[in-house]
Amino acid sequence: MRAFLIRSAGEALRRAASSSPSSASSALAPFPLILRRSYASELAPERKVAILGAAGGIGQPLSLLMKLNPLVSRLALYDIAGTPGVAADVSHINTRAEVAGYMTEEQLGQALEGSDVVIIPAGVPRKPGMTRDDLFNINAGIVKSLCTAISKYCPNAIVNMISNPVNSTVPIAAEVFKKAGTYDEKKLFGVTTLDVLRAKTFYARKAGLPPADVNVPVVGGHAGITILPLFSQATPSTNALSHEEIKALTKRTQDGGTEVVEAKAGKGSATLSMAYAGAIFADACLKGLNGVPDVVECSFVQSSVTELPFFASK
């Protein structure tokens, strides 16, 4: 029986290799995920992803999730300390990506060279009583330094900004890239995906819907009242929620970060959910680079939708 299954799998792979990508996916569908994941990796182009701040609270789970992504062929992990251990740890996972850890400013260039996507979760996290504005003075300098290096070593990379306050760090990054002559508005994104995930989750739970089937666009910014979940455009739509319930969902989405900070009693912020959100957005960027059509995510970008220079939208 085992020999028959192996022969059958081999025949399916050979048939798929000589057919179109859609036929390949169809041919592999009945077989275990590991076979499909392996084949997908062989088809995918070589892509390098660099994570700056990889040893931090967001960086470590994000490194794990990106190691699991079959679209990543090389994963560069950078931080001011601790990255050799993180790199050694995730490198033992039997997935496609080759992992390397880099530490100190002297190795930043090596981490960035050849990167297709750079994800930046670097910086200090929020603590109880802190607003995103309180983070600005510290994280602005970190972002400026990292973006200066990006403009030098991988000027064509897509940059995913996670470091808060995103409403400020994205414009800072844009100015650094403009000064270096490398700015491309289509390659700089503030990651607001966690706002979308929260809106989807809270809406689904309240409406009694499966969270994975729900979509809620979130526009505006990435701090407090600038976060605007458009529950009126949620799908599937429902008439089960009152105006007051929608207001409460909006408020909870806007205060989601504070909810986690307070729940952790000063010992952390939204690190795990943010890492998951960052991985989702990075995956969308990789798919876009690989020519996958109709990949749409909300993000804080340079915009002409309003009079504001930057705005989160689809």
C-alpha positions in Angstrom: 0.0 0.0 0.0 2.8 2.4 0.9 4.6 1.8 -2.4 1.4 2.4 -4.3 0.8 5.7 -2.5 4.4 6.8 -3.2 4.1 5.9 -6.9 0.8 7.7 -7.1 2.2 10.8 -5.5 5.2 10.7 -7.9 2.9 10.4 -10.9 0.8 13.3 -9.7 3.9 15.4 -9.3 5.2 14.5 -12.8 1.8 15.3 -14.3 1.6 18.6 -12.4 5.1 19.6 -13.4 4.2 19.3 -17.1 0.9 21.2 -16.7 -0.2 24.7 -15.8 0.1 26.0 -12.2 -3.7 25.7 -11.7 -3.6 22.2 -12.9 -0.7 21.5 -10.6 -2.6 22.7 -7.6 -5.6 20.5 -8.6 -3.4 17.4 -9.1 -1.8 17.8 -5.7 -5.0 18.6 -3.8 -5.7 15.0 -2.6 -2.2 14.5 -1.2 -0.8 15.5 2.2 0.1 19.2 2.9 3.8 18.5 3.0 3.8 17.3 -0.6 1.9 20.4 -1.7 4.0 22.7 0.3 7.2 21.2 -1.1 6.0 21.5 -4.6 4.9 25.1 -4.1 8.3 26.0 -2.8 10.0 24.6 -5.9 7.7 26.7 -8.1 8.2 29.9 -6.1 10.9 32.4 -7.0 13.9 33.0 -4.7 12.8 35.7 -2.2 14.8 37.1 0.7 13.1 38.6 3.7 14.9 40.6 6.4 13.4 41.2 9.8 14.9 44.2 11.7 14.2 43.8 15.4 14.1 40.0 15.1 15.0 39.3 18.8 12.2 41.3 20.3 8.7 40.5 21.5 7.2 40.8 18.0 10.4 39.8 16.1 10.7 36.3 17.5 7.3 35.0 16.7 7.4 36.9 13.4 10.7 35.1 12.6 9.0 31.8 13.3 6.0 32.6 11.1 8.2 33.8 8.2 10.3 30.6 8.5 7.1 28.7 7.9 6.2 30.6 4.8 7.1 28.6 1.7 7.5 31.7 -0.4 10.6 32.7 1.6 13.9 31.2 0.4 16.3 33.3 2.6 15.4 34.8 6.0 17.8 37.4 7.5 17.3 38.1 11.2 18.8 41.3 12.6 18.8 43.0 16.0 21.3 44.8 18.3 21.6 41.6 20.4 20.2 38.1 20.6 19.8 37.2 17.0 22.3 34.4 16.7 20.1 32.4 19.2 16.9 33.2 17.5 18.4 32.3 14.1 19.8 29.0 15.4 16.4 28.2 17.0 14.2 28.7 13.9 16.8 27.3 11.5 16.1 23.8 12.8 12.6 23.9 11.4 12.4 21.8 8.2 11.0 24.4 5.8 12.5 26.0 2.7 14.0 29.2 4.1 17.7 29.4 4.9 18.2 31.4 8.0 21.0 33.7 9.1 21.3 35.9 12.2 23.0 39.3 12.2 23.9 41.5 15.2 25.2 45.0 15.7 25.3 47.8 13.2 28.4 46.4 11.5 26.3 43.5 10.2 23.2 45.4 9.2 24.3 45.8 5.6 24.8 42.0 5.3 21.4 41.4 6.6 19.8 43.8 4.1 21.7 43.1 0.9 19.5 41.4 -1.7 16.3 41.7 0.4 13.0 41.7 -1.5 10.9 42.5 1.6 12.1 44.2 4.8 9.9 44.0 7.9 10.6 46.5 10.7 9.2 45.6 14.2 12.3 47.2 15.9 11.8 49.7 18.7 10.5 49.8 22.3 7.0 48.4 23.0 4.2 50.3 24.6 3.9 50.1 28.4 1.0 50.9 30.7 0.0 54.6 30.4 2.0 55.1 27.3 0.5 56.5 24.1 1.9 55.9 20.7 3.1 59.5 20.8 5.2 58.6 23.8 7.0 56.1 21.7 7.9 58.7 19.0 11.1 60.2 20.5 12.7 56.7 20.9 11.4 54.8 17.9 11.8 57.7 15.4 15.6 57.6 15.7 15.7 53.8 15.4 13.5 54.0 12.2 15.6 56.7 10.7 18.8 54.7 11.2 17.3 51.5 9.8 15.8 53.2 6.8 19.0 55.0 6.0 20.7 51.5 5.8 17.8 50.2 3.6 18.2 53.0 1.1 21.9 52.0 0.8 21.8 48.2 0.8 18.4 47.3 -0.7 16.8 50.4 -2.1 14.3 48.4 -4.2 12.9 46.4 -1.3 9.3 46.5 -0.1 9.3 48.0 3.4 6.7 46.8 5.9 6.7 49.2 8.9 5.5 47.8 12.2 7.4 50.1 14.6 5.0 52.4 16.4 3.7 55.0 16.1 3.1 53.9 12.5 1.3 57.2 11.8 4.6 58.9 12.4 7.3 56.3 11.5 6.0 55.8 7.9 6.3 59.5 7.1 9.7 59.5 8.7 10.8 56.6 6.5 9.4 58.3 3.5 11.5 61.4 4.2 14.7 59.3 4.7 14.1 57.6 1.4 13.4 60.9 -0.4 16.6 62.3 0.9 18.5 59.3 -0.4 16.7 59.4 -3.7 15.2 55.9 -3.3 11.6 56.7 -2.3 8.9 54.7 -4.1 5.4 55.3 -2.6 4.3 51.9 -3.9 7.0 50.1 -1.7 6.5 51.7 1.7 3.7 50.3 3.8 2.6 50.9 7.4 1.2 47.6 8.7 -2.3 48.1 10.0 -3.3 44.5 9.5 -3.8 44.0 13.3 -6.6 46.6 13.3 -8.3 44.6 10.5 -7.9 41.3 12.4 -9.4 42.8 15.5 -12.3 44.3 13.7 -12.9 41.0 11.9 -12.7 39.0 15.2 -14.8 41.3 17.3 -17.5 41.7 14.6 -17.6 37.9 13.9 -18.0 37.0 17.6 -20.7 39.5 18.1 -22.6 38.6 15.0 -22.2 34.8 15.5 -20.2 34.4 12.3 -17.0 32.3 11.7 -14.1 34.8 12.0 -12.3 33.3 9.1 -15.2 34.1 6.8 -15.5 37.8 7.8 -14.0 40.8 6.1 -14.0 44.3 7.6 -12.1 47.2 5.9 -10.3 49.5 8.3 -9.2 52.9 7.1 -7.7 56.1 8.6 -4.6 55.6 10.8 -3.1 53.2 13.3 -3.7 54.9 16.7 -6.8 55.4 18.8 -9.6 57.3 17.1 -7.7 57.4 13.8 -8.5 53.7 13.4 -11.8 53.6 11.5 -13.3 50.1 11.0 -16.1 50.3 8.4 -18.5 47.8 9.9 -21.2 49.1 7.4 -19.1 47.5 4.7 -18.4 44.2 6.5 -19.1 40.9 4.8 -21.1 38.9 5.4 -23.4 41.8 6.3 -25.8 41.4 9.2 -28.7 43.3 10.6 -28.3 41.6 14.0 -26.2 44.4 15.5 -27.6 47.6 16.8 -26.1 51.1 16.4 -24.9 51.0 20.0 -23.2 47.6 19.4 -21.4 48.9 16.4 -20.2 51.9 18.4 -18.9 49.5 21.1 -17.1 47.4 18.5 -15.5 50.5 17.0 -14.3 51.6 20.4 -12.9 48.2 21.2 -11.1 48.0 17.9 -9.6 51.4 18.5 -8.5 50.5 22.0 -7.3 46.9 21.2 -3.7 47.7 21.8 -4.5 49.2 25.2 -6.6 46.2 26.1 -3.7 43.9 25.6 -1.2 46.2 27.4 -3.5 46.3 30.5 -4.2 42.6 30.4 -0.5 41.9 30.5 -0.2 44.2 33.5 2.8 46.1 32.3 4.8 43.0 31.2 4.2 43.4 27.4 2.1 44.6 24.6 0.4 43.0 21.6 3.3 40.9 20.4 1.8 37.6 19.3 -1.2 39.0 17.4 1.0 41.7 15.9 3.5 39.1 14.7 0.7 37.2 13.1 -0.6 40.3 11.4 2.9 41.2 10.2 3.3 37.7 8.7 -0.1 38.0 6.9 0.9 41.3 5.3 4.4 40.1 4.4 2.8 37.1 2.7 0.6 39.4 0.7 3.6 41.4 -0.4 5.5 38.2 -1.5 2.5 37.0 -3.4 2.3 40.4 -5.1 6.0 40.3 -6.1 5.4 36.8 -7.5 2.6 38.0 -9.7 -0.4 36.6 -7.8 -3.5 38.6 -8.9 -6.1 40.3 -6.7 -4.1 40.4 -3.5 -5.6 43.2 -1.5 -4.8 44.3 2.1 -5.4 47.5 4.0 -2.3 49.5 4.8 -1.1 53.0 5.9 0.4 54.5 2.7 0.9 57.7 0.8 -2.5 58.6 -0.3 -4.7 61.1 -2.2 -7.9 59.7 -0.8 -8.1 62.6 1.7 -6.2 65.8 2.2 -3.9 63.9 4.5 -0.6 62.8 2.9 -0.8 59.3 4.4 -3.9 57.3 5.0 -4.8 53.7 5.6 -7.1 52.2 2.9 -7.3 49.2 0.6 
